[in-house]
């Protein structure tokens, strides 16, 4: 769902309460484990596959797709990866053979045919973008492999573990369960998926199991220095200039515990940056001493704002995001709202302040 201004005005004061209370009990009990035998059976029963992930794909989305495609390749299946948005230029290294197709650019909805459609790393219609319509009309088997809290009725069979730090971890476990060898391209993609979704193993989602699967991926050929270099040591001048603007606009409230900033459409053309250059930009604000909650508002080319939330305290970002039609994790989540910057901030910031107050932050 895309949050509309007129809808949000009616419930923004209550959003924190209703979102957290109505969804959490169901999810905690429902999606703690994956039935690997059942998932393997579903896969073995089909011969051709379409893989898809969320719009504005990140490392976990792309890495999970590449890893899953590798599993299916080795099982002798036919597989295509089709996304609603193109791969960000800085993440092209995850797909060296350029097998990821883009709906509307390199393929059409009429060409997306297979026995099985697998959605990876999202459980929300809004996050599928144009691929959502393809999923709705798809007549074959539909599966979803994900680790996010919250889900909508995608018409899929869910294979989720909301305690997993990344969907890439689930794909790696599937490979092991199905006795599929992970090659270097798969290991690279899955390592990047897990490393980025854990903030390079800094976030609370990192567990001993994280390091065990990472050790397996190292043995399969992943090279951390190479992956880190591709991700963080290939900045363009435009990306650096854009981040300078983002930092210069940072505002703080509640004695510095809440910080927020924004990006406007014209910033991209004026700095020479691209949309993907805002990925992880919110984490720059978390480097400010005393920051507990951070929000960034990123204007989209077609209008409206993408929201990203981060928390270092009891504030649940996934509940905040669900208040505005989005989703994610307790420490990191996102949503989208139509409107101008001043209007969007006037809707979002009061909800954030309320959440912080109720958590004693």
Secondary structure, DSSP 8 states (H G I E B T S, - for coil): --B-HHHHHHHTTTHHHHHHHHHHHHHHHHSSS--HHHHHHHHHT-SEEEEE--SS--HHHHHHHHHHHHHHHHTT-EEEEEESS---GGGGGGGTT--EEEBTTTB-GGG---SEEEEES---HHHHTTHHHHHHH--SEEEEEE--B-----SSEEEE-TTSS-HHHHHHHHHHHTT----HHHHHHHHHHHHHHTTTTTSTT--HHHHHHHHHHHHTT--HHHHHHHHHS---HHHHHHHHHHHHT-EEEGGGTEEEEEE-HHHHHHHT--GGGGTTTHHHHTTSTT--EEEEEEE-TTSSEEEEEEESSS--HHHHHHHTT-EE-SSEEEEEE-S-HHHHHHHHHHHHHHHHHHTT-
